[in-house]
Amino acid sequence: MPELPPSPVRDRADDGLFSLIGDLPELVRNLVVAEVNAAKKWAVRTAKDAGIGTGWLIVALFFLFWAIPAFLGFVVALLSLWLQVWAAALIVFGVGLVLAAVFALLGVLRFRHLAKSENPVQAAKTDVGIVKEVAGEF
C-alpha cells in the first residue's frame, strides 16, 4: 500500500499553549491576507458585472432612442385618422413640450432639494467643532 502524503492541516491536539500562542501572529496574518484577496476578487467580479450591466443598459437606451420617435410617428398617424396631419403633428408636439417642461421642473426642484441638504463633510466639521468646544470647557 502506498504511503499517503501528509495532510496540509496538522493535528494540534498535542501542542502546548505557548506553541499555539506563538503561531497566532502567522494565523492572523494568513487570515488578513485571505480576506484581502477575497475582497480583491469580489471587487473584480463586481466591476465586471457592473460593466456588463452598463453595456446592456446602453444597448437598451439605443433602442429606446429609436423607439420613441417611432411611437410618436404612430401617434401622429393615429390622430391623422380624425384630424388633418398638420394638426395631429402639432398636438403631439405640444404634448411633448408640456411633458418636457413638467419633467424639467421636477428635475430643477430635485436639484434645489439636493442643494439644501447638508454635506456629510460639513456635518463632520460641525461635530468636530462642537467636540473641541466642549473639550475646551474642561
Secondary structure, DSSP 8 states (H G I E B T S, - for coil): -------SS---TT--HHHHHHHHHHHHHHHHHHHHHHHHHHHHHHHHHHHHHHHHHHHHHHHHHHHHHHHHHHHHHHHTTTS-HHHHHHHHHHHHHHHHHHHHHHHHHHHHHHHHS--HHHHHHHHHHHHHHHHHH-
